[in-house]
Amino acid sequence: MSETDNSAARAAEFERWANLFTAHKAFSHPSELHGVLCGQLAAGARIDEPRWLAMVCEHMGLADEAAAESEDLAPFMHCAYGNTLNQLQSTDLSFQPLLPDDDYAIEQRLEALVAWVRGFLEGIALEAGASLGQAPEEIRELIEDLVAISQLSEDEESDDESEQQLLEITEYVRLGALAVFTEFNEPEKPAADKPTLH
């Protein structure tokens, strides 16, 4: 998949999440919920569907029964969970945080990035908690950097320099999430029926 196709797919994915949040009158940001999921998965959690849907409803500010009553919420989130885990596990490092594309104003993109990082930190804390203190130094430093990023202000003026900075921070966050995932998750064992190349 070319970079342009990749970018278009990411933009479409964000729009799908955003439309779902709008349809359900959710009060939170879709990037934040995706961040929470990524944080938990990166810290080693595997979440069963009832618990994941309860988290979704809580984050979106919906009643617990909303997932059962809505035709699209549970199937969408089931799919989103599987896709996110597959991306994090993928050896091609194609994982991307759920963020709006360049058609959005820089303030909106920064807001989404900050929301995603806050969610990611929340997800890690929920899953790893105190054991983060025993993580390797580079992971602890990365978490400190993410905490600083989560406190960035959204009143950025749009110019070429701030665009470049946002790109660099986003890439740092993306690679940081993959580093945390690699640290807390055993590599996937290849399925027995797949031939392996030596």
Buried (B, 14 or more C-beta within 10 A) or exposed (E): EEEEEEBEEBBEBBBBBBEBBEEBEBEBBBBBBBBBBBBBBBBBBEBEEEEBBEBBBEBBEBEEEBBEEBEEBBEBBBEBBEEBBEBBEEEEEBBBBBBBBEEBEBBEBBBBBBBBBBBBBBBBBBBBEEEBEEBEEEBEEBBEBBEEBBEBEBEBEEEEEEBEBBEEBBEBBBEBBBBBBEBBBEEEEEEEEEEEEE
